[in-house]
Amino acid sequence: MLYSILIKTEKILIIFEMALHPLFNVAQANCRLDYRQRENRAFFITIFKHIYFMGQKGCSRTALEFCKILLRFAAFLNNFF
């Protein structure tokens, strides 16, 4: 069961990656997504679930890297960084 859910979340992340603009770069600090906008919530929830399943699988380093990506996207944290 966990394996099939993990595969589905990975497929959803690939679909989201294909939908992003080619100039959208996660490595730059200027890319922000607002969770309060309804269109962005599915992206945040999918990344969060992927972090959870990676932790369950024992891939803590991968979960940490995805957590860093999630924090980079969070627009509400602009005031703190």
C-alpha positions, 0 to 999 in steps of 0.5 A: 500500500505504501509503495503504490501511494509513493509511486502515485505521489512521484507521478504527481510531482513529475506532472507538476514539474512538467507544468512549471515554466521553463524559467522557473528555477528552484535554486534561485531565491526569487521563486515563491508560491503562496499557499493561500492561493487555491491553485498552489495548495495541491503542490504543497500538499503533494510535496509534504506527502512525499516528504512523509513517505520518504521518511517512512521509507528511510530516506531521511536525507531526501526528505530533508532536501524536499523539506528545504524545497518546500520552505523555499516555496513558502511565500509566507516566510519572506518576512523571516528570511 
